[in-house]
């Protein structure tokens, strides 16, 4: 498998369908910035947030965002 190429729409939809078939909620976004904005809206008030050393969350900027300080949740 070549991980240097982005998947086409058919591959994305196949992955989404497979995840949903196994009970996962999915969100498809255009890029890392959109992913970060979506994640920020999904964190409920009073939540404790960890990233599990996720490279993806680090790449989209969530780790830096979490380190910025108080966020109201």
Protein Blocks (a to p, Z undefined) as FASTA:
>chain_A
ZZkbccdfklmmmmmmmmmmnopacdddfblmlmmmmmmmmpcghiacdehlpaklmmno
mmmmmmnopehZZ
